[in-house]
């Protein structure tokens, strides 16, 4: 999985704050982890944003032992569930890792179906499920992204993503190490820290929409910061849809158009705009190499371009199973296709536009299927709207009525003005019937809006 690690060169591999590790030092520290966990069946890692977490994960992967990353902010009940469900033999914390160790790495000879990670979902519909990701999913998907993004050993990635999930850990740490490049983890996001790295030798940034929203405001305010961000080879956004307004603001300040991609814990990355492709706000590009994708109706029949349906995918990127949940595994698959629960439309050239989640973002109102994301993007174009989430709630006449939850940008806007704004730019049946104002939207650790918390 890591050719440069086996060669143990003096090329830079990781930087966390003032801690730098070359591939030679990383190989030695990871070898120290291997000697500690040899013979274990599963290893849990307390996934803090530290070099110790990266070393622990690399050591476990080098030993062929599945990694269970644990959110360091996890609650007691959820932690008990994960530990009883995964039953790791050992939990590695920062204090268990010696960054100066000089250990040997075993020969890398593992089967593609061998589990590499067990990543727990957010548990929005019950206790978190353990997604078992095999080595072939990790390797094939990272290689497909390398092809899409022209990602090489010369790239230096900067990010501040948490390391207990796919985006920050698998894409953001394992990804650059598989390429033989390097990663600079900031610990905590700030536009200034990102700009400092991009102004030096960083070439790529990974982030989530909340980070890019802050970056948009900061590059508008500070021309020097905008100039530094403009030097990036690639800015990649994921984990949630990036508002079109932030696309535009960042482009106007930096001349950078952001690349969006779409993935899930169970599938890794399904789609991405290519490095040399057109970067359209609201579109996540076509499927990456090796991934088959279709958009289907409720009966499983493909829909026409432009029609809303559920995304189903298949390919080497798919997970093996939900740990200890054969029922949930079977329910998630249809004739070999994984049912994502995400709804989307397809442009004629194959670009995919995510509408949202089937359970929270597909609103059935007055006989129409309406995607919440389309309405959210239009509302964000209004100058008095800072943040927005659109949901549906029961209505005796319409089936569901459209509700817009608004965080104002300064003075509270007029409700009817917002409703008319949507009706003018889209169609009247997509206008909100109810406007509710909030000081902030509820979000999870990855910056995604938790719509189930709205109205509670």
C-alpha positions as a Python dict, from the first residue, in 0.01 Angstrom:
ca = {
    (1, 'X'): (0, 0, 0),
    (2, 'X'): (292, 237, 70),
    (3, 'X'): (585, 195, -170),
    (4, 'X'): (779, 496, -40),
    (5, 'X'): (743, 366, 316),
    (6, 'X'): (907, 37, 223),
    (7, 'X'): (1191, 225, 55),
    (8, 'X'): (1227, 432, 375),
    (9, 'X'): (1371, 737, 205),
    (10, 'X'): (1441, 1076, 356),
    (11, 'X'): (1157, 1240, 164),
    (12, 'X'): (916, 1432, 390),
    (13, 'X'): (605, 1232, 479),
    (14, 'X'): (410, 1396, 764),
    (15, 'X'): (403, 1728, 941),
    (16, 'X'): (180, 1803, 1237),
    (17, 'X'): (260, 2144, 1382),
    (18, 'X'): (632, 2145, 1459),
    (19, 'X'): (668, 1765, 1427),
    (20, 'X'): (811, 1644, 1096),
    (21, 'X'): (860, 1280, 995),
    (22, 'X'): (1043, 1157, 687),
    (23, 'X'): (946, 826, 530),
    (24, 'X'): (1246, 670, 703),
    (25, 'X'): (1131, 800, 1043),
    (26, 'X'): (770, 704, 972),
    (27, 'X'): (877, 351, 877),
    (28, 'X'): (1072, 316, 1203),
    (29, 'X'): (787, 450, 1419),
    (30, 'X'): (531, 236, 1235),
    (31, 'X'): (760, -65, 1279),
    (32, 'X'): (752, 3, 1652),
    (33, 'X'): (372, -14, 1640),
    (34, 'X'): (390, -341, 1445),
    (35, 'X'): (599, -503, 1719),
    (36, 'X'): (345, -390, 1980),
    (37, 'X'): (33, -519, 1801),
    (38, 'X'): (166, -829, 1623),
    (39, 'X'): (-84, -1114, 1655),
    (40, 'X'): (-384, -890, 1734),
    (41, 'X'): (-700, -929, 1530),
    (42, 'X'): (-827, -568, 1552),
    (43, 'X'): (-675, -242, 1671),
    (44, 'X'): (-872, 63, 1781),
    (45, 'X'): (-699, 399, 1748),
    (46, 'X'): (-797, 703, 1953),
    (47, 'X'): (-796, 927, 1647),
    (48, 'X'): (-670, 1264, 1765),
    (49, 'X'): (-531, 1509, 1504),
    (50, 'X'): (-173, 1414, 1587),
    (51, 'X'): (124, 1239, 1425),
    (52, 'X'): (77, 954, 1675),
    (53, 'X'): (-260, 872, 1517),
    (54, 'X'): (-108, 862, 1169),
    (55, 'X'): (179, 640, 1289),
    (56, 'X'): (-59, 402, 1468),
    (57, 'X'): (-277, 366, 1157),
    (58, 'X'): (19, 314, 923),
    (59, 'X'): (164, 54, 1163),
    (60, 'X'): (-163, -139, 1179),
    (61, 'X'): (-202, -133, 800),
    (62, 'X'): (159, -248, 760),
    (63, 'X'): (86, -536, 998),
    (64, 'X'): (-231, -630, 809),
    (65, 'X'): (-452, -564, 1113),
    (66, 'X'): (-786, -380, 1067),
    (67, 'X'): (-803, -31, 1221),
    (68, 'X'): (-1104, 97, 1415),
    (69, 'X'): (-1066, 478, 1432),
    (70, 'X'): (-1247, 633, 1729),
    (71, 'X'): (-1367, 992, 1748),
    (72, 'X'): (-1189, 1138, 2055),
    (73, 'X'): (-1508, 1336, 2135),
    (74, 'X'): (-1724, 1022, 2140),
    (75, 'X'): (-1985, 994, 2413),
    (76, 'X'): (-1979, 715, 2670),
    (77, 'X'): (-2278, 525, 2530),
    (78, 'X'): (-2151, 538, 2173),
    (79, 'X'): (-1801, 436, 2282),
    (80, 'X'): (-1940, 138, 2471),
    (81, 'X'): (-2133, 34, 2160),
    (82, 'X'): (-1827, 60, 1931),
    (83, 'X'): (-1599, -132, 2167),
    (84, 'X'): (-1854, -408, 2228),
    (85, 'X'): (-1938, -433, 1858),
    (86, 'X'): (-1583, -423, 1715),
    (87, 'X'): (-1414, -595, 2011),
    (88, 'X'): (-1063, -461, 1941),
    (89, 'X'): (-778, -640, 2116),
    (90, 'X'): (-610, -312, 2202),
    (91, 'X'): (-684, 61, 2199),
    (92, 'X'): (-385, 276, 2098),
    (93, 'X'): (-361, 632, 2231),
    (94, 'X'): (-102, 902, 2169),
    (95, 'X'): (93, 799, 2477),
    (96, 'X'): (131, 446, 2337),
    (97, 'X'): (318, 563, 2028),
    (98, 'X'): (692, 631, 2018),
    (99, 'X'): (765, 863, 1727),
    (100, 'X'): (1137, 795, 1764),
    (101, 'X'): (1112, 415, 1748),
    (102, 'X'): (1324, 224, 1497),
    (103, 'X'): (1126, -88, 1417),
    (104, 'X'): (1111, -317, 1117),
    (105, 'X'): (816, -341, 881),
    (106, 'X'): (691, -685, 771),
    (107, 'X'): (665, -790, 409),
    (108, 'X'): (361, -637, 240),
    (109, 'X'): (170, -937, 107),
    (110, 'X'): (-202, -902, 176),
    (111, 'X'): (-517, -1013, -4),
    (112, 'X'): (-740, -743, -153),
    (113, 'X'): (-1044, -864, 41),
    (114, 'X'): (-865, -840, 374),
    (115, 'X'): (-1028, -577, 599),
    (116, 'X'): (-825, -257, 639),
    (117, 'X'): (-1062, -31, 834),
    (118, 'X'): (-1381, -59, 1035),
    (119, 'X'): (-1525, 293, 1028),
    (120, 'X'): (-1837, 368, 1227),
    (121, 'X'): (-2116, 572, 1070),
    (122, 'X'): (-2272, 869, 1245),
    (123, 'X'): (-2568, 665, 1366),
    (124, 'X'): (-2845, 906, 1261),
    (125, 'X'): (-3102, 624, 1242),
    (126, 'X'): (-2981, 411, 1536),
    (127, 'X'): (-2655, 291, 1688),
    (128, 'X'): (-2353, 349, 1462),
    (129, 'X'): (-2281, 69, 1215),
    (130, 'X'): (-1926, -55, 1158),
    (131, 'X'): (-1842, -27, 788),
    (132, 'X'): (-1579, -290, 698),
    (133, 'X'): (-1356, -152, 422),
    (134, 'X'): (-1120, -398, 247),
    (135, 'X'): (-774, -316, 119),
    (136, 'X'): (-887, -340, -244),
    (137, 'X'): (-1142, -61, -183),
    (138, 'X'): (-878, 166, -29),
    (139, 'X'): (-614, 101, -294),
    (140, 'X'): (-841, 108, -601),
    (141, 'X'): (-1021, 423, -491),
    (142, 'X'): (-709, 619, -399),
    (143, 'X'): (-559, 524, -734),
    (144, 'X'): (-876, 636, -914),
    (145, 'X'): (-858, 971, -735),
    (146, 'X'): (-493, 1003, -829),
    (147, 'X'): (-595, 961, -1192),
    (148, 'X'): (-879, 1213, -1161),
    (149, 'X'): (-678, 1475, -973),
    (150, 'X'): (-339, 1413, -1140),
    (151, 'X'): (-216, 1345, -786),
    (152, 'X'): (155, 1251, -770),
    (153, 'X'): (447, 1219, -532),
    (154, 'X'): (529, 1583, -601),
    (155, 'X'): (208, 1700, -433),
    (156, 'X'): (198, 1833, -79),
    (157, 'X'): (-147, 1819, 80),
    (158, 'X'): (-263, 2058, 352),
    (159, 'X'): (-577, 2003, 559),
    (160, 'X'): (-724, 2023, 908),
    (161, 'X'): (-981, 1744, 886),
    (162, 'X'): (-1055, 1509, 1177),
    (163, 'X'): (-882, 1172, 1155),
    (164, 'X'): (-1160, 941, 1266),
    (165, 'X'): (-1338, 929, 931),
    (166, 'X'): (-1284, 856, 563),
    (167, 'X'): (-1220, 1212, 446),
    (168, 'X'): (-945, 1314, 685),
    (169, 'X'): (-787, 975, 753),
    (170, 'X'): (-812, 763, 438),
    (171, 'X'): (-805, 1041, 178),
    (172, 'X'): (-607, 1291, 383),
    (173, 'X'): (-338, 1070, 541),
    (174, 'X'): (-331, 732, 364),
    (175, 'X'): (-386, 905, 26),
    (176, 'X'): (-70, 1117, 13),
    (177, 'X'): (139, 837, 167),
    (178, 'X'): (23, 596, -105),
    (179, 'X'): (132, 849, -365),
    (180, 'X'): (471, 894, -198),
    (181, 'X'): (396, 1261, -135),
    (182, 'X'): (351, 1442, 193),
    (183, 'X'): (79, 1590, 412),
    (184, 'X'): (70, 1892, 640),
    (185, 'X'): (-198, 1860, 906),
    (186, 'X'): (-288, 2190, 1070),
    (187, 'X'): (-456, 2048, 1380),
    (188, 'X'): (-722, 2319, 1362),
    (189, 'X'): (-844, 2502, 1052),
    (190, 'X'): (-763, 2864, 989),
    (191, 'X'): (-741, 3046, 657),
    (192, 'X'): (-411, 3199, 761),
    (193, 'X'): (-254, 2858, 833),
    (194, 'X'): (-377, 2717, 500),
    (195, 'X'): (-242, 3020, 314),
    (196, 'X'): (94, 2992, 488),
    (197, 'X'): (135, 2632, 366),
    (198, 'X'): (14, 2710, 13),
    (199, 'X'): (247, 3008, 2),
    (200, 'X'): (534, 2770, 84),
    (201, 'X'): (523, 2434, -97),
    (202, 'X'): (177, 2288, -42),
    (203, 'X'): (-7, 2219, -370),
    (204, 'X'): (-346, 2079, -262),
    (205, 'X'): (-605, 2147, 7),
    (206, 'X'): (-887, 1921, 125),
    (207, 'X'): (-1174, 2079, 316),
    (208, 'X'): (-1544, 2075, 399),
    (209, 'X'): (-1793, 2351, 308),
    (210, 'X'): (-1777, 2521, 648),
    (211, 'X'): (-1402, 2567, 598),
    (212, 'X'): (-1446, 2705, 248),
    (213, 'X'): (-1721, 2939, 371),
    (214, 'X'): (-1474, 3088, 620),
    (215, 'X'): (-1203, 3093, 354),
    (216, 'X'): (-1435, 3284, 117),
    (217, 'X'): (-1485, 3563, 371),
    (218, 'X'): (-1115, 3578, 456),
    (219, 'X'): (-983, 3594, 99),
    (220, 'X'): (-1233, 3870, 20),
    (221, 'X'): (-1096, 4068, 315),
    (222, 'X'): (-723, 4003, 266),
    (223, 'X'): (-564, 4028, -84),
    (224, 'X'): (-236, 3872, 36),
    (225, 'X'): (-422, 3570, 167),
    (226, 'X'): (-617, 3546, -160),
    (227, 'X'): (-292, 3553, -356),
    (228, 'X'): (-149, 3265, -149),
    (229, 'X'): (-462, 3051, -191),
    (230, 'X'): (-454, 3126, -562),
    (231, 'X'): (-122, 2939, -586),
    (232, 'X'): (-285, 2603, -506),
    (233, 'X'): (-288, 2339, -777),
    (234, 'X'): (-613, 2194, -645),
    (235, 'X'): (-872, 2289, -384),
    (236, 'X'): (-1103, 1994, -312),
    (237, 'X'): (-1431, 2011, -119),
    (238, 'X'): (-1635, 1720, 10),
    (239, 'X'): (-1849, 1565, 287),
    (240, 'X'): (-2139, 1800, 199),
    (241, 'X'): (-2250, 2021, -88),
    (242, 'X'): (-2058, 2345, -133),
    (243, 'X'): (-2294, 2641, -189),
    (244, 'X'): (-2266, 2800, -530),
    (245, 'X'): (-2222, 3139, -366),
    (246, 'X'): (-1899, 3025, -197),
    (247, 'X'): (-1772, 2882, -526),
    (248, 'X'): (-1821, 3225, -682),
    (249, 'X'): (-1672, 3424, -395),
    (250, 'X'): (-1354, 3217, -384),
    (251, 'X'): (-1313, 3227, -761),
    (252, 'X'): (-1357, 3604, -774),
    (253, 'X'): (-1094, 3654, -502),
    (254, 'X'): (-838, 3388, -599),
    (255, 'X'): (-915, 3276, -959),
    (256, 'X'): (-943, 2924, -815),
    (257, 'X'): (-1241, 2704, -904),
    (258, 'X'): (-1301, 2439, -640),
    (259, 'X'): (-1319, 2068, -727),
    (260, 'X'): (-1613, 1888, -567),
    (261, 'X'): (-1635, 1515, -513),
    (262, 'X'): (-1895, 1279, -370),
    (263, 'X'): (-1849, 974, -153),
    (264, 'X'): (-1969, 778, 146),
    (265, 'X'): (-1813, 568, 420),
    (266, 'X'): (-1944, 250, 252),
    (267, 'X'): (-1818, 338, -95),
    (268, 'X'): (-1530, 583, -50),
    (269, 'X'): (-1535, 828, -343),
    (270, 'X'): (-1789, 767, -616),
    (271, 'X'): (-1760, 1083, -827),
    (272, 'X'): (-1527, 1374, -876),
    (273, 'X'): (-1467, 1665, -1105),
    (274, 'X'): (-1135, 1602, -1282),
    (275, 'X'): (-835, 1829, -1240),
    (276, 'X'): (-863, 1917, -1610),
    (277, 'X'): (-1244, 1908, -1617),
    (278, 'X'): (-1506, 2180, -1600),
    (279, 'X'): (-1579, 2284, -1242),
    (280, 'X'): (-1949, 2361, -1219),
    (281, 'X'): (-2095, 2482, -890),
    (282, 'X'): (-2335, 2221, -756),
    (283, 'X'): (-2190, 1934, -960),
    (284, 'X'): (-1962, 1657, -830),
    (285, 'X'): (-1849, 1544, -1174),
    (286, 'X'): (-1877, 1199, -1332),
    (287, 'X'): (-1801, 865, -1161),
    (288, 'X'): (-1431, 798, -1096),
    (289, 'X'): (-1257, 511, -1275),
    (290, 'X'): (-1387, 169, -1175),
    (291, 'X'): (-1716, 294, -1027),
    (292, 'X'): (-2046, 217, -1197),
    (293, 'X'): (-2322, 461, -1102),
    (294, 'X'): (-2691, 477, -1189),
    (295, 'X'): (-2983, 692, -1075),
    (296, 'X'): (-3305, 498, -1021),
    (297, 'X'): (-3666, 547, -917),
    (298, 'X'): (-3832, 383, -618),
    (299, 'X'): (-3876, 58, -813),
    (300, 'X'): (-3508, 45, -913),
    (301, 'X'): (-3554, 149, -1277),
    (302, 'X'): (-3309, 406, -1422),
    (303, 'X'): (-3451, 757, -1464),
    (304, 'X'): (-3384, 999, -1748),
    (305, 'X'): (-3120, 1272, -1730),
    (306, 'X'): (-3247, 1563, -1526),
    (307, 'X'): (-3493, 1354, -1325),
    (308, 'X'): (-3451, 1307, -951),
    (309, 'X'): (-3371, 955, -828),
    (310, 'X'): (-3158, 759, -585),
    (311, 'X'): (-2791, 693, -656),
    (312, 'X'): (-2681, 329, -667),
    (313, 'X'): (-2317, 229, -719),
    (314, 'X'): (-2106, -82, -764),
    (315, 'X'): (-1737, -149, -813),
    (316, 'X'): (-1416, -237, -628),
    (317, 'X'): (-1470, 66, -400),
    (318, 'X'): (-1757, -104, -211),
    (319, 'X'): (-1734, -211, 152),
    (320, 'X'): (-1748, -576, 256),
    (321, 'X'): (-2028, -556, 511),
    (322, 'X'): (-2170, -384, 814),
    (323, 'X'): (-1995, -557, 1104),
    (324, 'X'): (-2227, -802, 1281),
    (325, 'X'): (-2524, -670, 1079),
    (326, 'X'): (-2605, -909, 793),
    (327, 'X'): (-2960, -770, 788),
    (328, 'X'): (-2842, -415, 729),
    (329, 'X'): (-2587, -533, 469),
    (330, 'X'): (-2853, -718, 273),
    (331, 'X'): (-3093, -424, 293),
    (332, 'X'): (-2829, -185, 154),
    (333, 'X'): (-2767, -392, -160),
    (334, 'X'): (-2986, -457, -465),
    (335, 'X'): (-2851, -705, -719),
    (336, 'X'): (-2493, -609, -635),
    (337, 'X'): (-2565, -235, -637),
    (338, 'X'): (-2523, -34, -315),
    (339, 'X'): (-2828, 181, -241),
    (340, 'X'): (-2673, 505, -120),
    (341, 'X'): (-2986, 679, 7),
    (342, 'X'): (-2864, 993, -173),
    (343, 'X'): (-3084, 1152, -437),
    (344, 'X'): (-2945, 1327, -742),
    (345, 'X'): (-2988, 1424, -1104),
    (346, 'X'): (-2752, 1367, -1398),
    (347, 'X'): (-2652, 1625, -1659),
    (348, 'X'): (-2647, 1503, -2022),
    (349, 'X'): (-2265, 1472, -2013),
    (350, 'X'): (-2264, 1251, -1703),
    (351, 'X'): (-2197, 1513, -1434),
    (352, 'X'): (-2389, 1428, -1118),
    (353, 'X'): (-2572, 1684, -905),
    (354, 'X'): (-2654, 1574, -550),
    (355, 'X'): (-2994, 1682, -425),
    (356, 'X'): (-2957, 1542, -73),
    (357, 'X'): (-3058, 1244, 136),
    (358, 'X'): (-3367, 1048, 39),
    (359, 'X'): (-3496, 1058, 397),
    (360, 'X'): (-3440, 1429, 467),
    (361, 'X'): (-3378, 1615, 140),
    (362, 'X'): (-3633, 1470, -103),
    (363, 'X'): (-3956, 1659, -46),
    (364, 'X'): (-4281, 1537, -203),
    (365, 'X'): (-4507, 1841, -226),
    (366, 'X'): (-4818, 1884, -440),
    (367, 'X'): (-4732, 1578, -647),
    (368, 'X'): (-4377, 1699, -724),
    (369, 'X'): (-4044, 1551, -614),
    (370, 'X'): (-3835, 1847, -499),
    (371, 'X'): (-3468, 1847, -397),
    (372, 'X'): (-3386, 2055, -91),
    (373, 'X'): (-3036, 2135, -217),
    (374, 'X'): (-3161, 2327, -521),
    (375, 'X'): (-3372, 2557, -301),
    (376, 'X'): (-3087, 2600, -52),
    (377, 'X'): (-2848, 2719, -325),
    (378, 'X'): (-3100, 2975, -451),
    (379, 'X'): (-3167, 3111, -102),
    (380, 'X'): (-2792, 3145, -42),
    (381, 'X'): (-2781, 3384, -339),
    (382, 'X'): (-2994, 3629, -139),
    (383, 'X'): (-2765, 3887, 26),
    (384, 'X'): (-2942, 3865, 362),
    (385, 'X'): (-2902, 3485, 395),
    (386, 'X'): (-2584, 3354, 561),
    (387, 'X'): (-2683, 2988, 603),
    (388, 'X'): (-2989, 2783, 515),
    (389, 'X'): (-3134, 2435, 547),
    (390, 'X'): (-3452, 2325, 370),
    (391, 'X'): (-3674, 2047, 501),
    (392, 'X'): (-4024, 1913, 447),
    (393, 'X'): (-4295, 1877, 710),
    (394, 'X'): (-4639, 1716, 689),
    (395, 'X'): (-4915, 1917, 522),
    (396, 'X'): (-5277, 1806, 487),
    (397, 'X'): (-5314, 1962, 143),
    (398, 'X'): (-4969, 1930, -19),
    (399, 'X'): (-4848, 1610, 147),
    (400, 'X'): (-4536, 1798, 256),
    (401, 'X'): (-4471, 2170, 273),
    (402, 'X'): (-4130, 2322, 216),
    (403, 'X'): (-3970, 2483, 523),
    (404, 'X'): (-3660, 2704, 502),
    (405, 'X'): (-3447, 2746, 815),
    (406, 'X'): (-3252, 3069, 774),
    (407, 'X'): (-2949, 3213, 953),
    (408, 'X'): (-2962, 3583, 856),
    (409, 'X'): (-2658, 3775, 734),
    (410, 'X'): (-2709, 4078, 954),
    (411, 'X'): (-3062, 4220, 966),
    (412, 'X'): (-3343, 3966, 941),
    (413, 'X'): (-3485, 3961, 586),
    (414, 'X'): (-3853, 3984, 499),
    (415, 'X'): (-4010, 3637, 481),
    (416, 'X'): (-4223, 3705, 174),
    (417, 'X'): (-3922, 3850, -7),
    (418, 'X'): (-3735, 3520, 43),
    (419, 'X'): (-4033, 3317, -76),
    (420, 'X'): (-4071, 3533, -387),
    (421, 'X'): (-3695, 3511, -451),
    (422, 'X'): (-3719, 3131, -484),
    (423, 'X'): (-4041, 3139, -688),
    (424, 'X'): (-3881, 3380, -937),
    (425, 'X'): (-3556, 3186, -988),
    (426, 'X'): (-3698, 2832, -979),
    (427, 'X'): (-4067, 2750, -1019),
    (428, 'X'): (-4354, 2847, -787),
    (429, 'X'): (-4409, 2495, -652),
    (430, 'X'): (-4051, 2497, -517),
    (431, 'X'): (-4101, 2807, -302),
    (432, 'X'): (-4087, 2768, 78),
    (433, 'X'): (-4424, 2779, 248),
    (434, 'X'): (-4268, 2849, 589),
    (435, 'X'): (-3959, 3053, 688),
    (436, 'X'): (-3798, 2999, 1028),
    (437, 'X'): (-3502, 3197, 1157),
    (438, 'X'): (-3214, 3058, 1365),
    (439, 'X'): (-2892, 3190, 1513),
    (440, 'X'): (-2702, 2884, 1383),
    (441, 'X'): (-2770, 2553, 1208),
    (442, 'X'): (-2701, 2229, 1398),
    (443, 'X'): (-2395, 2051, 1259),
    (444, 'X'): (-2199, 1733, 1328),
    (445, 'X'): (-1820, 1698, 1362),
    (446, 'X'): (-1776, 1687, 983),
    (447, 'X'): (-1962, 2016, 936),
    (448, 'X'): (-2275, 1855, 791),
    (449, 'X'): (-2608, 2007, 888),
    (450, 'X'): (-2805, 1762, 1103),
    (451, 'X'): (-3152, 1825, 970),
    (452, 'X'): (-3310, 1576, 1206),
    (453, 'X'): (-3230, 1816, 1489),
    (454, 'X'): (-3429, 2098, 1329),
    (455, 'X'): (-3769, 2153, 1486),
    (456, 'X'): (-3695, 1938, 1791),
}
